[in-house]
Amino acid sequence: MATFYTDDRTRPYWRDKKYADDYKWLEKQKAIRGKEISLGSMTKDEQLLLIATGSDAEPGERWLFDRRSRKLTFQYGSTRRCRGSTSPR
């Protein structure tokens, strides 16, 4: 899939064009633009990915990315409440 190198930030070197295209698409999304993106768990068919994003101002968020529909859905983050949560912060 890719080799990741880390210096001041993590940089992927893609071996799979489809994943490279997905990553470029993710980088352009307003909700996560400018944040570091890490790929996490995925379904067996590789269509749903749990990705992590973060920056110096946002230490961590998790998103569900549907590769087929190109839909990005917020799951939870360290500075925002979980989806559907009614508990106070």
DSSP file (Angstrom, degrees, kcal/mol; ACC not computed):
  #  RESIDUE AA STRUCTURE BP1 BP2  ACC     N-H-->O    O-->H-N    N-H-->O    O-->H-N    TCO  KAPPA ALPHA  PHI   PSI    X-CA   Y-CA   Z-CA
    1    1 A M              0   0    0      0, 0.0    14,-3.2     0, 0.0    15,-1.3   0.000 360.0 360.0 360.0 -63.2    0.0    0.0    0.0
    2    2 A A  E     -A   14   0A   0     12,-0.3     2,-0.4    13,-0.2    12,-0.2  -0.990 360.0-127.7-162.1 160.7    2.5    2.7    1.1
    3    3 A T  E     -A   13   0A   0     10,-1.9    10,-2.6    -2,-0.3     2,-0.5  -0.971  28.2-150.6-112.9 134.5    5.7    3.4    3.0
    4    4 A F  E     -A   12   0A   0     -2,-0.4     2,-0.4     8,-0.2     6,-0.1  -0.913  10.3-169.8-112.3 130.8    5.4    6.2    5.6
    5    5 A Y  E     -A   11   0A   0      6,-2.6     6,-3.6    -2,-0.5     2,-0.5  -0.928   7.9-154.2-115.7 142.2    8.3    8.4    6.6
    6    6 A T  E     +A   10   0A   0     -2,-0.4     4,-0.2     4,-0.2     2,-0.1  -0.969  36.0 129.0-123.3 126.0    8.3   10.8    9.6
    7    7 A D  S    S-     0   0    0      2,-1.9     3,-0.1    -2,-0.5    -1,-0.0   0.058  95.4 -17.7-129.6-109.3   10.3   13.9   10.1
    8    8 A D  S    S+     0   0    0      1,-0.1     2,-0.3    -2,-0.1    -2,-0.1   0.705 144.5   2.1 -73.6 -16.7    8.4   17.1   11.0
    9    9 A R  S    S-     0   0    0     -4,-0.1    -2,-1.9     2,-0.0     2,-0.4  -0.958  91.2 -88.1-154.9 167.5    5.3   15.3    9.7
   10   10 A T  E     -A    6   0A   0     -2,-0.3    -4,-0.2    -4,-0.2    27,-0.2  -0.673  39.5-167.4 -84.8 132.9    4.4   11.9    8.3
   11   11 A R  E     -A    5   0A   0     -6,-3.6    -6,-2.6    -2,-0.4     2,-0.3  -0.977   8.4-146.6-125.2 122.4    4.8   11.6    4.5
   12   12 A P  E     -A    4   0A   0      0, 0.0     2,-0.5     0, 0.0    -8,-0.2  -0.640   5.4-160.0 -87.7 144.3    3.4    8.6    2.6
   13   13 A Y  E     -A    3   0A   0    -10,-2.6   -10,-1.9    -2,-0.3     2,-0.1  -0.938  27.1-142.4-119.5 104.1    5.0    7.2   -0.5
   14   14 A W  E     +A    2   0A   0     -2,-0.5   -12,-0.3   -12,-0.2     3,-0.1  -0.405  31.3 176.7 -79.4 139.0    2.2    5.3   -2.2
   15   15 A R  S    S+     0   0    0    -14,-3.2     2,-0.5     1,-0.2   -13,-0.2   0.462  75.8  64.1-107.7 -11.9    2.6    2.0   -4.0
   16   16 A D     >  -     0   0    0    -15,-1.3     4,-2.1     1,-0.1     3,-0.2  -0.960  69.4-155.8-119.5 115.6   -1.1    1.7   -4.8
   17   17 A K  H  > S+     0   0    0     -2,-0.5     4,-2.5     1,-0.2     5,-0.2   0.846  92.8  55.6 -60.6 -37.1   -2.6    4.4   -7.0
   18   18 A K  H  > S+     0   0    0      1,-0.2     4,-2.2     2,-0.2    -1,-0.2   0.907 110.3  45.0 -65.2 -41.0   -6.2    3.9   -5.7
   19   19 A Y  H  > S+     0   0    0     -3,-0.2     4,-2.6     2,-0.2    -1,-0.2   0.874 111.5  53.4 -69.2 -35.8   -5.0    4.6   -2.1
   20   20 A A  H  X S+     0   0    0     -4,-2.1     4,-2.3     2,-0.2    -2,-0.2   0.919 109.7  48.2 -62.3 -43.1   -2.9    7.5   -3.3
   21   21 A D  H  X S+     0   0    0     -4,-2.5     4,-2.1     2,-0.2    -2,-0.2   0.903 111.6  49.8 -63.6 -42.0   -6.0    9.0   -5.0
   22   22 A D  H  X S+     0   0    0     -4,-2.2     4,-2.7     2,-0.2    -2,-0.2   0.924 110.7  49.8 -61.7 -44.3   -8.1    8.5   -1.8
   23   23 A Y  H  X S+     0   0    0     -4,-2.6     4,-2.4     1,-0.2    -2,-0.2   0.904 110.0  49.9 -63.7 -42.3   -5.4   10.1    0.3
   24   24 A K  H  X S+     0   0    0     -4,-2.3     4,-0.9     2,-0.2    -1,-0.2   0.894 111.2  50.0 -62.8 -39.4   -5.2   13.1   -2.0
   25   25 A W  H >< S+     0   0    0     -4,-2.1     3,-0.8     1,-0.2     4,-0.5   0.932 110.1  50.4 -63.6 -45.7   -9.0   13.4   -1.9
   26   26 A L  H >< S+     0   0    0     -4,-2.7     3,-1.5     1,-0.2     6,-0.2   0.899 104.2  58.1 -59.4 -42.2   -9.0   13.3    1.9
   27   27 A E  H 3< S+     0   0    0     -4,-2.4     7,-0.4     1,-0.3    -1,-0.2   0.774 104.8  52.6 -59.8 -26.2   -6.3   16.0    2.1
   28   28 A K  T << S+     0   0    0     -4,-0.9     2,-0.3    -3,-0.8    -1,-0.3   0.541  81.2 112.4 -88.2  -7.9   -8.7   18.4    0.3
   29   29 A Q    X>  -     0   0    0     -3,-1.5     4,-1.3    -4,-0.5     3,-1.3  -0.504  67.4-136.5 -74.9 131.8  -11.7   17.9    2.5
   30   30 A K  T 34 S+     0   0    0     -2,-0.3     3,-0.4     1,-0.3    -1,-0.1   0.857  99.5  57.9 -55.0 -42.5  -12.5   21.0    4.5
   31   31 A A  T 34 S+     0   0    0      1,-0.2    -1,-0.3    -3,-0.0    -2,-0.0   0.762 123.3  22.2 -64.3 -25.5  -13.1   19.2    7.8
   32   32 A I  T X4 S+     0   0    0     -3,-1.3     3,-2.1    -6,-0.2    -1,-0.2   0.325  85.2 137.4-125.2   7.2   -9.6   17.7    7.9
   33   33 A R  T 3< S+     0   0    0     -4,-1.3    -5,-0.1    -3,-0.4     3,-0.1  -0.310  76.9  15.7 -57.6 132.8   -7.6   20.0    5.6
   34   34 A G  T 3  S+     0   0    0     -7,-0.4    -1,-0.3     1,-0.3     2,-0.2   0.379 102.1 113.8  85.4  -4.2   -4.2   20.8    7.1
   35   35 A K  S <  S-     0   0    0     -3,-2.1     2,-0.3    -8,-0.1    -1,-0.3  -0.651  75.3-104.4 -97.3 156.7   -4.3   17.9    9.6
   36   36 A E  E     -B   54   0B   0     18,-3.2    18,-1.4    -2,-0.2     2,-0.5  -0.640  37.5-149.4 -77.4 135.8   -2.1   14.9    9.6
   37   37 A I  E     -B   53   0B   0     -2,-0.3     2,-0.4    16,-0.2    16,-0.2  -0.918  15.3-176.4-114.6 130.0   -3.9   11.8    8.3
   38   38 A S  E     -B   52   0B   0     14,-3.0    14,-2.8    -2,-0.5     2,-0.3  -0.990  22.1-132.5-125.1 133.9   -3.3    8.2    9.4
   39   39 A L  E     +B   51   0B   0     -2,-0.4    12,-0.2    12,-0.2     3,-0.1  -0.664  33.6 168.8 -82.8 137.7   -5.0    5.2    8.0
   40   40 A G  E     -     0   0B   0     10,-1.6    11,-0.1     1,-0.4    -1,-0.1   0.061  42.9  -7.6-118.2-132.4   -6.3    2.8   10.6
   41   41 A S  E     -     0   0B   0      8,-0.1     9,-3.1    -2,-0.1    -1,-0.4  -0.246  59.6-172.1 -67.9 155.5   -8.5   -0.2   10.5
   42   42 A M  E     -B   49   0B   0      7,-0.2     7,-0.2    -3,-0.1     2,-0.0  -0.981  27.1 -99.7-145.9 158.5  -10.4   -1.3    7.4
   43   43 A T    >   -     0   0    0      5,-2.0     3,-2.1    -2,-0.3     7,-0.0  -0.309  43.2-103.2 -71.8 162.9  -13.1   -3.8    6.4
   44   44 A K  T 3  S+     0   0    0      1,-0.3    -1,-0.1     2,-0.1    -2,-0.0   0.831 124.7  50.6 -57.4 -34.9  -12.1   -7.0    4.7
   45   45 A D  T 3  S-     0   0    0      1,-0.0    -1,-0.3     3,-0.0    -2,-0.0   0.440 109.3-126.8 -85.0   1.7  -13.2   -5.6    1.3
   46   46 A E  S <  S+     0   0    0     -3,-2.1    -2,-0.1     2,-0.2     3,-0.1   0.719  78.7 114.4  63.3  25.6  -11.1   -2.4    2.0
   47   47 A Q        +     0   0    0      1,-0.2    20,-3.1    20,-0.1     2,-0.5   0.759  68.2  50.0 -96.2 -27.9  -14.1   -0.2    1.3
   48   48 A L  E     - C   0  66B   0     18,-0.2    -5,-2.0    19,-0.1     2,-0.4  -0.952  68.4-177.0-113.9 129.0  -14.5    1.3    4.8
   49   49 A L  E     -BC  42  65B   0     16,-2.5    16,-3.2    -2,-0.5     2,-0.7  -0.971  22.7-143.4-125.4 138.8  -11.5    2.8    6.6
   50   50 A L  E     - C   0  64B   0     -9,-3.1   -10,-1.6    -2,-0.4     2,-0.3  -0.904  31.1-172.0 -95.6 118.2  -11.2    4.3   10.1
   51   51 A I  E     -BC  39  63B   0     12,-2.9    12,-2.5    -2,-0.7     2,-0.4  -0.821  15.3-144.3-114.5 153.5   -8.8    7.2    9.8
   52   52 A A  E     -BC  38  62B   0    -14,-2.8   -14,-3.0    -2,-0.3     2,-0.3  -0.910  15.6-173.5-113.0 141.2   -7.2    9.3   12.4
   53   53 A T  E     +BC  37  61B   0      8,-2.2     8,-2.1    -2,-0.4     2,-0.3  -0.951  10.7 158.3-130.3 154.7   -6.5   13.0   12.0
   54   54 A G  E     +B   36   0B   0    -18,-1.4   -18,-3.2    -2,-0.3     2,-0.3  -0.988  12.3 175.7-167.3 163.2   -4.6   15.4   14.2
   55   55 A S        -     0   0    0      3,-2.9   -20,-0.1    -2,-0.3    -2,-0.0  -0.903  54.3 -83.8-156.5-179.1   -2.8   18.7   14.4
   56   56 A D  S    S+     0   0    0     -2,-0.3   -21,-0.0     1,-0.2    -1,-0.0   0.792 131.9  40.8 -66.7 -25.3   -1.2   20.9   17.0
   57   57 A A  S    S+     0   0    0      1,-0.3    -1,-0.2     2,-0.0    -3,-0.0   0.659 122.8  39.3 -94.4 -19.2   -4.6   22.4   17.7
   58   58 A E        -     0   0    0      1,-0.1    -3,-2.9     3,-0.0    -1,-0.3  -0.884  67.6-166.7-133.4  99.6   -6.6   19.2   17.5
   59   59 A P        -     0   0    0      0, 0.0     2,-0.2     0, 0.0    -1,-0.1   0.685  67.6  -8.3 -67.3 -17.9   -4.8   16.2   19.1
   60   60 A G        +     0   0    0     -6,-0.1    18,-2.7    -8,-0.0    19,-0.4  -0.723  52.4 168.5 178.5 132.0   -7.0   13.6   17.6
   61   61 A E  E     -CD  53  77B   0     -8,-2.1    -8,-2.2    16,-0.3     2,-0.4  -0.963  21.2-143.5-136.8 154.8  -10.2   12.8   15.7
   62   62 A R  E     -CD  52  76B   0     14,-3.2    13,-2.8    -2,-0.3    14,-1.3  -0.977  18.3-176.4-123.0 138.0  -11.5    9.6   14.1
   63   63 A W  E     -CD  51  74B   0    -12,-2.5   -12,-2.9    -2,-0.4     2,-0.6  -0.955  23.6-134.2-131.5 146.4  -13.4    9.5   10.9
   64   64 A L  E     -CD  50  73B   0      9,-2.9     9,-2.8    -2,-0.3     2,-0.6  -0.920  24.4-163.0 -99.7 123.6  -15.1    6.7    8.9
   65   65 A F  E     -CD  49  72B   0    -16,-3.2   -16,-2.5    -2,-0.6     2,-0.8  -0.939   9.1-157.7-113.4 120.1  -14.2    7.0    5.2
   66   66 A D  E  >> -CD  48  71B   0      5,-2.8     4,-1.6    -2,-0.6     5,-1.2  -0.859   4.8-166.2 -94.7 108.4  -16.3    5.1    2.6
   67   67 A R  T  45S+     0   0    0    -20,-3.1    -1,-0.2    -2,-0.8   -19,-0.1   0.844  83.4  53.6 -65.5 -35.0  -14.0    4.7   -0.4
   68   68 A R  T  45S+     0   0    0    -21,-0.5    -1,-0.2     1,-0.2   -20,-0.1   0.937 122.7  25.7 -68.8 -46.8  -16.9    3.7   -2.7
   69   69 A S  T  45S-     0   0    0      2,-0.1    -1,-0.2     0, 0.0    -2,-0.2   0.521 100.1-127.7 -95.2  -6.0  -19.1    6.7   -2.0
   70   70 A R  T  <5 +     0   0    0     -4,-1.6     2,-0.5     1,-0.2    -3,-0.2   0.921  55.4 153.7  56.7  46.1  -16.3    9.1   -1.0
   71   71 A K  E   < -D   66   0B   0     -5,-1.2    -5,-2.8     2,-0.0     2,-0.5  -0.907  31.2-161.4-108.6 133.9  -18.2    9.9    2.2
   72   72 A L  E     -D   65   0B   0     -2,-0.5     2,-0.5    -7,-0.2    -7,-0.2  -0.969   9.5-172.0-116.8 119.9  -16.3   11.1    5.3
   73   73 A T  E     -D   64   0B   0     -9,-2.8    -9,-2.9    -2,-0.5     2,-0.1  -0.958  22.6-126.5-121.4 122.9  -18.2   10.7    8.6
   74   74 A F  E     +D   63   0B   0     -2,-0.5   -11,-0.2   -11,-0.2     3,-0.1  -0.418  29.3 173.7 -63.8 135.3  -17.0   12.1   11.9
   75   75 A Q  E     -     0   0B   0    -13,-2.8     8,-1.7     1,-0.4     2,-0.3   0.786  55.6 -38.3-107.9 -57.3  -16.9    9.5   14.7
   76   76 A Y  E     -D   62   0B   0    -14,-1.3   -14,-3.2     6,-0.2    -1,-0.4  -0.982  50.3-169.9-165.9 163.8  -15.3   11.1   17.7
   77   77 A G  E     -D   61   0B   0      3,-0.8   -16,-0.3    -2,-0.3     3,-0.2  -0.975  36.8-110.2-156.1 166.3  -12.5   13.4   18.8
   78   78 A S  S    S+     0   0    0    -18,-2.7   -17,-0.1    -2,-0.3     4,-0.1   0.725 118.2  34.2 -76.1 -21.1  -10.7   14.7   21.8
   79   79 A T  S    S+     0   0    0    -19,-0.4     2,-0.3     2,-0.1    -1,-0.2   0.410 115.5  59.3-113.8   0.8  -12.2   18.1   21.7
   80   80 A R  S    S-     0   0    0     -3,-0.2    -3,-0.8     3,-0.0     3,-0.1  -0.925  87.6-104.5-125.0 154.2  -15.7   17.2   20.4
   81   81 A R        -     0   0    0     -2,-0.3     3,-0.1    -5,-0.1    -2,-0.1  -0.365  44.2 -95.5 -71.1 155.2  -18.3   15.0   21.8
   82   82 A C    >   -     0   0    0      1,-0.1     3,-2.2    -6,-0.1    -6,-0.2  -0.324  54.6 -82.5 -63.9 151.8  -18.9   11.6   20.3
   83   83 A R  T 3  S+     0   0    0     -8,-1.7    -1,-0.1     1,-0.3     3,-0.1  -0.365 116.8   5.8 -55.8 129.0  -21.7   11.3   17.8
   84   84 A G  T 3  S+     0   0    0      1,-0.2    -1,-0.3    -3,-0.1     2,-0.2   0.470  94.4 146.9  77.0   0.7  -25.0   11.0   19.6
   85   85 A S    <   -     0   0    0     -3,-2.2    -1,-0.2     1,-0.1    -4,-0.1  -0.470  29.4-177.9 -73.1 139.0  -23.4   11.5   23.0
   86   86 A T        +     0   0    0     -2,-0.2    -1,-0.1    -3,-0.1    -3,-0.0   0.356  48.2 112.9-111.5   1.2  -25.5   13.3   25.6
   87   87 A S  S    S-     0   0    0      1,-0.1    -2,-0.0     2,-0.0     2,-0.0  -0.492  71.7-112.3 -76.0 143.1  -22.8   13.2   28.3
   88   88 A P              0   0    0      0, 0.0    -1,-0.1     0, 0.0    -2,-0.1  -0.300 360.0 360.0 -70.1 159.5  -21.4   16.6   29.3
   89   89 A R              0   0    0    -10,-0.0    -2,-0.0    -8,-0.0    -9,-0.0   0.432 360.0 360.0 -87.4 360.0  -17.8   17.5   28.5
